[in-house]
């Protein structure tokens, strides 16, 4: 269940993270602006994916928002910290252009490392009935 929760979180984070990096790189934004937009979009897409599922399960919008925040905030935060630390650690990654292997390889590696390091966090939360355990109880996964 922890790996599934982390994969779900990774999907939203990856969509937002890659979109933010693509936008920032395309428009020539500063590294800081690009990272901030990437993180904001990672949270937005991560929460949106969870909300989509719990809304389908019949929760009203306010409850869906609260559930998404409770289920995903820690997971997305850990994932984004790890992901961005990896990107910052790779020389030239933030300045790499979209048509380079460096850009895409760094994104892939950073997300893979984030997955590996976030899975135990999700496992600990689920074992305590927190995080995605709440979401899974709502739609029977």
C-alpha positions in Angstrom: 0.0 0.0 0.0 2.9 2.4 0.8 4.4 1.9 -2.7 1.0 2.5 -4.3 0.5 5.6 -2.3 4.0 6.8 -3.2 3.4 6.1 -6.9 0.2 8.0 -6.7 2.0 10.9 -5.1 4.8 10.7 -7.5 2.4 10.9 -10.4 1.0 14.3 -9.3 4.5 15.5 -8.2 6.1 14.5 -11.5 3.4 16.2 -13.6 3.8 19.4 -11.7 7.5 19.3 -11.3 8.2 18.6 -15.0 5.6 21.1 -16.1 7.1 23.8 -13.8 10.6 23.0 -15.1 9.4 23.1 -18.7 7.7 26.4 -18.2 10.6 28.0 -16.3 13.2 26.7 -18.9 11.0 27.7 -21.9 10.6 31.3 -20.6 14.1 31.7 -19.3 13.1 32.2 -15.7 15.6 32.3 -12.9 16.4 29.0 -11.2 14.6 30.2 -8.1 11.4 31.1 -9.9 11.5 27.8 -11.9 11.9 25.8 -8.7 9.2 27.7 -6.9 6.7 27.2 -9.7 7.7 23.5 -10.0 7.0 22.9 -6.3 3.7 24.8 -6.4 2.5 22.8 -9.4 3.7 19.5 -7.8 1.5 20.2 -4.8 -1.4 21.4 -7.0 -1.3 18.3 -9.2 -0.7 16.0 -6.2 -3.7 17.3 -4.3 -5.8 17.4 -7.5 -5.2 13.7 -8.2 -6.3 12.7 -4.7 -9.3 15.0 -4.8 -10.4 13.5 -8.0 -10.6 10.1 -6.4 -12.3 11.1 -3.2 -14.8 13.3 -5.1 -15.7 10.2 -7.1 -16.1 8.3 -3.8 -18.9 10.8 -3.0 -17.2 13.3 -0.7 -18.3 16.9 -0.9 -15.7 19.4 -2.2 -14.7 20.8 1.3 -14.2 17.3 2.7 -12.2 16.3 -0.5 -9.9 19.3 0.0 -9.4 18.4 3.7 -8.8 14.8 2.9 -6.3 15.6 0.1 -4.4 17.9 2.4 -4.3 15.3 5.2 -3.4 12.5 2.9 -0.7 14.1 0.7 1.0 17.1 2.5 3.7 15.1 4.2 4.3 12.8 1.3 4.5 15.6 -1.3 6.7 17.7 1.0 9.2 14.9 1.5 9.1 14.1 -2.2 9.7 17.7 -3.2 12.5 18.2 -0.8 14.3 15.1 -2.0 13.6 15.7 -5.7 14.8 19.3 -5.6 17.9 18.4 -3.5 18.9 15.9 -6.2 18.3 18.4 -9.0 20.4 21.0 -7.1 23.2 18.5 -6.5 23.6 17.7 -10.2 26.0 20.3 -11.8 24.3 22.2 -14.6 20.9 20.5 -14.1 19.0 23.7 -13.4 20.5 25.4 -16.4 20.0 22.5 -18.8 17.7 23.0 -21.7 14.7 20.9 -22.6 16.5 19.2 -25.5 19.3 17.8 -23.4 19.8 14.4 -21.9 21.0 16.2 -18.7 17.6 17.9 -18.2 15.5 14.7 -18.7 18.0 12.3 -16.9 18.2 14.6 -13.9 14.4 14.7 -13.7 14.1 10.9 -14.0 16.8 10.3 -11.4 15.5 12.9 -9.0 12.0 11.5 -9.1 13.2 7.9 -8.7 15.3 8.9 -5.6 12.3 10.8 -4.2 10.1 7.7 -4.7 12.6 5.4 -2.9 13.0 7.8 0.1 9.3 8.8 0.3 8.0 5.2 0.4 9.1 4.5 4.0 7.5 7.8 5.1 4.2 6.7 3.5 4.5 3.3 5.1 5.0 4.8 8.5 2.0 7.1 8.0 -0.3 4.3 6.7 0.7 2.0 9.6 -0.6 4.8 11.9 -3.9 5.2 9.9 -2.7 8.5 8.5 -1.9 9.7 5.0 -3.2 7.6 2.2 -4.8 5.1 4.6 -7.6 7.6 4.9 -8.0 7.9 1.2 -8.0 4.1 0.7 -10.7 3.7 3.3 -12.9 6.0 1.3 -12.8 4.1 -1.9 -12.1 0.6 -0.8 -8.5 0.1 -2.3 
